[in-house]
Every structure is written in structure tokens, then in C-alpha cells.
Amino acid sequence: MSEQDEAPPGIDPSTPSVARMYDYYLGGKDNFASDRAAAEKVMRMLPNVRHIARENRAFLGRAVRHLTEMGIDQFLDIGTGLPTRENVHQVALERSPDARIVYVDNDPIVLTHARALLADNPRTTVIDGDLRDVKAITEHPEVRAAIDFDRPFAVILCAIVHFIGDDDEARSIVAHLREGLPPGGALVLSHGFNGDLSDRAIADAEAVYSTTKGALRVRDRETIAGYFSGLELVEPGLVHVGAWRPEHDLEEDQTAAGVLGAVGLVPPARHAG
């Protein structure tokens, strides 16, 4: 995609997009020169960012696969990003043909691609929504029509909460979604981890993302773990995404910067009494 390609209404190709930068990390082609330039800056500071992005995507697939095997057949994927391989609906529907999937994003290009891809798929819904207005998402009539909030469902927040710059706002958003889960429901979350990054490297990366109409805030392990408050973590708990139930044995350097991920389950008796 280039600036000469037709962009959806409201899109300024000269302004980088978080979703399109992620698409570039994954080797996709749905990005503009501005996205590639911004992504390349990040890659010079964090040479393994492409590997981390691919590991994060693989974590998402493994998490959805695990949850469908547990019997969960409803998924609310917020900040879905551009379609790629092993999207949530593909993984879920392969194992649970009656599954329902709702994709939420606020990037016009993401919405255009997702709606085109899923136009003939009655098990999926795509809505325009902003994580910062989380109540509008959970109360959206199309979300309520697709997801039965009284039955177990999974909320997916993969590599999205770290674009909420304010710590209190991020905590409040995740708490709202977590508390809305019924017994047996699940939270799938991955988040940028500062680990052994220097303050200068963090500041430089945040400066690049400040040009995307958003913000980047990598956080420490304790803060990320707090998003799962009250939930029971599926083994192996909160780990680097590549180390979450990998297909092959993997030694994890717990101090290394990257992306941490986990799957938390609502205990069956949480709302009892």
C-alpha cells in the first residue's frame, strides 16, 4: 500500500497508525510509508520487535484454542487490528462451529478490511469502538446481540492496553471488562513489558508512538499482573508471550523486555452469595 493508493475516508496516510505499524511488523502489506518509517525507527531501537509481534500473535491463537477446548464459544476481541493468519474467528470456529466472535476497532482501515473479510460470515460481528470508551463497547447493541453476557465468554485485549497512556485509566478500563465477565469467563491480555529496557529506550519508543494519535506506555510485571486481579491464571501464569504454552520447550528470561501475556479465568463461585 502506498500514499497513492486510495485510503478510506478520514484517513491521513501521512500519519502513522498503531494497527498498520503492527501489520508491518507481522510482514503485512496494509500499511503506508509513514507507518513503515515509524516502525523502522522502533525496530532500530528494539531489533526484536518483529519477533515479539509474531510471538504475540501466536500467543493469541494458542489462548483462543485453549479456551475453545474448555468450552468457551464467545469472544469479544477489542483492538483486533488488521486481519492476518489465524484470526480469532478462524481458530474458534475450527473447533467450535457455533462460536460467536465480535471484533472491535476504531481504525477505519481495520474496519474496512474486517467487514469485507467477514461479510458472509454470520458468526462474526465487526463494530467501531474505542477502548477509551469501554462502556460504549459493552453496551453496544450489536455486542449485546452477539454475546450472551450471562454465559462464559472471553474478552481479548492483546497488545492494546499499553496504548492507554494513563495508568489509572488503563486499570479502570480493564477492571470494567473483568468485572463484567460471568463465572467461567476469561480475560486474555498481553502487554508491553519494560523489563531491562533503559529509560532512554523507553522514552524514544514512546516518542515514536506519540506521532500515531495515540500513546505507548510499557509497564512493569506487577502492574500487568494487577489487571488479572481476582482471576485464576491458567498455567503457566503471566509470562513472555512466547513462553505461554509453546509448541516447543522455551527457556524464559524473566527480566527481558518484551510482551507479557496470560489467560485469567473467573472462579465459578465469584458472584455467589
N, C-alpha and C positions, 0 to 999 in steps of 0.2 A: 504494500500500500504506500502511496506517496501523496504529497500535497496536491498533486494534480488529479488524484482520484476524487470522486465525488464523496463528500463527507455528509453524514446525516445532518439535518437542520440543527442549529445550535452548537455545532462542533467547530472549535477553532483548532485546526491541525497544527498550529504553531505552539500550542500549549500542551505540554506532556500530560499524559493520563496514567494514573496508577495501574489501571486494568491493562492498558496497551503496553506499558513497560513490562508488566508481568508476562504478557503474551510474548514479548521479545525474549525475555529470559528463557521461556519454555521453547523457543525456536519457532514461534508462530509468525505469521505474515500480516496479521491485522494490527499494524502499527504505522505511525508516521515517522518522518525523520526526527521530529522533536522528541518523540518517545525513545527512539534509538539513541539519540545523543545523550539524553538524560540517563538512560540505562547504562550506557557505556561509561559514564562518569562514575556511577555506583560500582560497576564491575572493576574499574581501576582501583577503587578504594577497598572493595570486597571481592577479590578474584573468584571466590567460590559461590557467588550469589546465584549463578545459573544452576549449579548443582543443588543448592539449597532449595531453589524454586521447584526443581523437579522432584526432590525428595518430599517437599510439602504436598505436591500434587499426588504422589504415590501414597503418602500417609492418608490423604482424604479417601482414596479408593479403598484402602485396606480398612479404614474405620467404617465406611458405609457397608462394605462387605460383611464385616463382623457384626454390625447392628442388624442387618437383614437376617443373618444366621440366628440372631437372638429373637427374631420375630418382629422387629420394628419395621413398619412399612409406610411410614410418613416422614418426610424430610422437608425442613424449611432451611434452605441454603441462602444465607444473606451475604452479599458481596461475592456473587458467584463468579464474576469475571467472564472473559471470553471463552466460548466453547472450545474444548480441546479433546484429547483422548481420555477415555474412562471418566466421562462426566457422571455426576451423581445419578441421574436418571438411568444411564446405561448400566451402571453397576447394580443399582437397586432393582430395576425391572428384570434384569437377567436372573435374579434369584427370587424375586417376589413380583410376579406379573401384575398383581393388583396394587402395587405400591403407588403412592401419590407423592409428587415432588413439586415444591414451589421454589422457584428461583427469584431472588430479589437483587436488583442492582439499580444504580442511578446513572450509569454511563450510557448515553444514547447509542453508542456503537455496540456495546454489550447487549442492550435490549433488542436492537435491530437484528443482530445475528442470532440471539437466542430464540426470538419469536419466529424467525424464518426456519431455523432448525427444527423447532418443536411444534410448528403449525398444525401438523397432522397427528400429534401425539396427545390423546385425551387424558393421559395420566399425569401430564405436566402443566404447570401454570407459570407464567412469567409476569412479574409486576415491577413497576418503577417504584423504588423505595430507598430511603436514605437511613442508614443505621443511626444517624444522629436523631432521627425522629422515630424511635423504635416503637412507640405506641401506635403510630400510624401504620406500621407494618403488621403488628399483631392484631390490630383491629380492622385491617383491610378486608372488605367483604369477599374478595377473591381468595384471600388466605383462609378466612373462616369457612368458605365453601369447600375448599380443597382439604384442609386439615381439620380433623376432629380433635379438639383440644382436650377432650375427656379421655382419649386413648393415648397410649405411649407414642410419642413422636420425637424426632431428633432435630435440634437446632444446630446448624453448622455455621461456625464463624472461623473459617480458615484464612489466616493471613489478612485479616480485616481490622481487628480491634486495634492493632498498632498504628492505624491511620487516624485514630481518635487521640488527639494530642494531649487533652486534659485528663489527668489520672482519675479524678473524681467522676468525670463524665463517663469515661470508659467503664469504671467499676459499676456505675449506676445502670448503664445500658445492659451489661452482661447480667447483672442481678435481676433486672426486669425480665429478661428472657429465661433465665434459670428458674426464677420463681414461678413462671408461667408453665413450666413443664409438669405433667401429671406423674404420679408414681409409675416407675418403669421407663420414663422418658430419658433422653440423653442429650448431653452437650458435647459437641465435637469442636474443639478450639485449638488453633495453633497461633503462635505469636512470636514476633521478633524478640530475640534474647540478647542482651548486651554482652553477657559473658566476659571474655577477655578483651573486648574492644576498648581502645583508648578513647578518652573523652574527645579528642580531636577527630578521630574516625567517625564517631557517632555524630558530632556536630556537622561534619562535612556531608554525611549521608542525609541528615535531616535537612540541610540546606538545599540539596538537590530536590528532595521531595516537596520542599516548600514552594517550588515552581509549578506544582501539579494541581493547584487549587485544594490541596489537602495538607496533611502534616504526617510526619513519621515520628513515632516515639517507641524505640525499643525499650524493653523493661527487664527488670531482674526476675530471677526464678521465683522469689517469694511473692511478688506482685502477680505474676502469671498464675501461680498456684492458687492465689486467692479468688480467681474467677471461678474456681470449682468448689467454692465453699459449700459444705453440706451435701456434696455429691460423693458417691463411691467411685473411685477411679478404677477403670479397667486396667489390669496388668499390661504393661509394666509401669503404669503411672505416667507422670509428667517427664518426658524425655525428649531428646532431639528427635525430630520427626522421622529421620531415617532409622532410628532405633526402636520405633513403635511397631512391634510385631513384624519385623522384617522377614523377608523370604529366606535370607541367609544370616548367619550369626554376624553381629556387628559390635565392635567394641566402641563404647561411647566415651568421649572426653567431655565430662560434665561441665567443664569450665569454658569450653569453646563457644564463641558467639555463633549464632545461627537462628534456628526457629525451633521452639519447643512446642510439643503438642500432646494432647491427652484426650481421652474419652471419659466423661463422667456420667454416672447413672443416678437417677433419683431413687433413693431407697423406697421399697414398696410401701412402707408404713409412714412415709414422711408427713402425709396430710391426715393421718389417722388421729382420732380424738379431737 
